[in-house]
Amino acid sequence: MQLKAGTKLYSGACDTEVMVIKGSGEVQLTCGGREMAIVRAASGEIDAALAEGTAMGKRYQNEDGSIELLCIKPGKGTLAIDGVPLTIKAAKALPSSD
């Protein structure tokens, strides 16, 4: 799948919807073990090993931070690129107001 910032993607295994925030190029993006698509398709079975779920409003990124996705609708599947699960991006610490 070709990633492009602003693209909305749908899981083929659960209700998860994401928007590409950062990243480009050809990758295999999956959720719950099934490939994500630009159109909503009939839901299939979720791979039990990839069923940690997604949280609305959270940003998910790959290990080097080159790809970032925003979850706009939560679901039961785990987001992964080329079989490697994505992690939730840590929030930036705000400066103290002392």
Secondary structure as UniProt FT lines:
FT   STRAND          2..3
FT   TURN            5..6
FT   STRAND          8..10
FT   STRAND          17..22
FT   STRAND          25..26
FT   STRAND          29..31
FT   TURN            32..33
FT   STRAND          34..35
FT   HELIX           48..50
FT   TURN            56..57
FT   STRAND          59..61
FT   TURN            63..64
FT   STRAND          68..73
FT   STRAND          79..81
FT   TURN            82..83
FT   STRAND          84..85
FT   STRAND          87..88
//
